[in-house]
C-alpha cells in the first residue's frame, strides 16, 4: 500500500510553534511533584521531533507521507542535507508515537525514558533550528 501524501497547510513557523508547545509540556510534566506522566512526556517529545522535521521539509517544499515515523522523516531530510544522518539516535522516539497510548500496548516507562526522550527531541530541535537559521530563515525565539 502506498503512503498517503498530502499538501501541507501552514508555514514553517506554524510547525515550529506547535513543536515548541510539545517540548514545553514534556519538560513541564517532568517537574510535577508526584504522578509524573512519563508516557505523556515521551509522546510529546516524539511529537516535538516529528514536527520539527516536518517543518524542515515544509521549508524545502518537500511533501511527505502521513507518518509519525522519525526514521522516514530523517531519511527525507537527509536527502536535502546529509548532515541529518547525525539524528539517527532520535529514531527511538518513533516507538513513543503510538505505543503506550492505548491499553494492551502499554509498557512501563521510567524517568530515564522521559529524560532521554526530551534529550532526543532537543537534539532534533537544535539541528533543525541551526540549519534553518543558516539558510536565512527567521524563526523567532530560540
C-alpha positions as CSV (number, residue, x, y, z in Angstrom):
1,X,0.0,0.0,0.0
2,X,1.3,3.4,-0.9
3,X,1.8,6.0,1.7
4,X,-0.7,8.8,1.5
5,X,1.0,12.1,0.8
6,X,-0.7,15.4,1.4
7,X,-0.1,19.1,0.9
8,X,0.8,20.8,4.0
9,X,-1.1,23.7,5.4
10,X,0.6,26.5,7.3
11,X,4.1,27.8,7.3
12,X,7.4,26.5,8.8
13,X,6.8,28.8,11.8
14,X,3.4,27.1,12.5
15,X,5.1,23.7,12.7
16,X,7.8,25.0,14.9
17,X,5.4,26.8,17.2
18,X,3.5,23.6,17.8
19,X,6.7,21.6,18.2
20,X,7.8,24.1,20.9
21,X,4.5,23.6,22.7
22,X,5.0,19.9,22.7
23,X,8.5,20.3,24.2
24,X,7.2,22.8,26.8
25,X,4.5,20.3,28.0
26,X,7.1,17.5,28.1
27,X,9.5,19.5,30.2
28,X,6.8,20.9,32.5
29,X,5.3,17.5,33.1
30,X,8.7,16.3,34.4
31,X,8.6,18.9,37.2
32,X,5.4,17.6,38.8
33,X,5.9,16.6,42.4
34,X,4.0,13.4,42.1
35,X,2.4,11.3,39.4
36,X,4.8,12.3,36.7
37,X,3.3,11.1,33.4
38,X,6.3,9.5,31.7
39,X,4.1,8.1,29.0
40,X,2.9,11.6,28.1
41,X,6.4,13.1,28.3
42,X,7.7,10.6,25.8
43,X,4.8,11.1,23.5
44,X,5.2,14.9,23.4
45,X,8.9,14.5,22.9
46,X,8.3,12.4,19.9
47,X,5.7,14.9,18.6
48,X,8.2,17.8,19.0
49,X,10.9,16.0,16.9
50,X,8.3,14.9,14.3
51,X,7.0,18.5,13.9
52,X,10.5,20.0,13.7
53,X,11.5,17.5,10.9
54,X,8.2,18.2,9.1
55,X,8.8,21.9,9.4
56,X,12.2,21.4,7.8
57,X,10.5,19.6,4.9
58,X,7.9,22.3,4.6
59,X,10.6,24.9,4.3
60,X,12.1,22.9,1.4
61,X,8.6,22.4,-0.1
62,X,9.0,18.6,0.2
63,X,5.8,16.6,0.5
64,X,6.0,13.6,2.9
65,X,3.7,10.7,3.8
66,X,1.3,10.9,6.7
67,X,3.6,9.3,9.2
68,X,4.8,9.5,12.8
69,X,7.9,7.6,11.8
70,X,11.0,9.5,12.7
71,X,13.1,7.2,10.5
72,X,11.1,8.1,7.5
73,X,11.4,11.8,8.2
74,X,15.1,11.7,8.9
75,X,15.5,9.8,5.6
76,X,13.7,12.6,3.7
77,X,15.6,15.4,5.5
78,X,18.9,13.6,4.7
79,X,18.1,13.7,1.0
80,X,18.2,17.5,1.4
81,X,21.0,17.7,3.9
82,X,23.2,14.7,4.6
83,X,24.1,16.0,8.0
84,X,20.7,15.0,9.2
85,X,22.1,11.5,9.3
86,X,23.5,12.5,12.7
87,X,20.0,12.4,14.1
88,X,19.7,8.6,13.7
89,X,19.7,8.2,17.5
90,X,16.3,10.0,17.6
91,X,14.8,7.0,15.8
92,X,14.0,5.7,19.2
93,X,11.3,8.3,19.5
94,X,9.1,6.6,16.9
95,X,8.1,4.0,19.4
96,X,6.5,6.7,21.6
97,X,4.2,8.0,18.8
98,X,1.6,5.3,19.2
99,X,2.8,2.7,21.7
100,X,1.7,3.2,25.2
101,X,-1.3,5.3,24.1
102,X,-3.8,2.5,24.3
103,X,-4.4,-0.4,26.7
104,X,-2.7,-3.6,25.6
105,X,0.2,-1.7,24.1
106,X,1.3,-0.3,27.4
107,X,4.8,-0.7,28.8
108,X,6.1,0.8,32.0
109,X,8.2,3.9,31.3
110,X,10.6,5.4,33.8
111,X,12.1,8.7,34.5
112,X,15.2,7.8,32.4
113,X,12.9,7.1,29.4
114,X,11.4,10.5,29.7
115,X,14.7,12.3,30.2
116,X,16.2,10.5,27.2
117,X,13.2,11.4,25.0
118,X,13.5,15.1,25.9
119,X,17.2,14.9,25.1
120,X,16.5,13.4,21.7
121,X,13.7,15.9,20.9
122,X,16.1,18.8,21.9
123,X,18.8,17.3,19.6
124,X,16.4,17.4,16.6
125,X,15.2,20.8,17.6
126,X,18.7,22.3,17.7
127,X,19.7,20.6,14.4
128,X,16.6,21.9,12.5
129,X,16.8,25.4,14.0
130,X,20.5,25.8,13.3
131,X,20.0,24.5,9.7
132,X,17.1,26.8,9.0
133,X,18.8,29.8,10.6
134,X,21.9,29.1,8.4
135,X,19.6,29.3,5.3
136,X,18.3,32.7,6.4
137,X,15.1,31.7,8.0
138,X,13.8,33.8,10.8
139,X,12.3,31.5,13.5
140,X,11.6,33.9,16.3
141,X,12.6,32.8,19.9
142,X,15.5,30.4,20.2
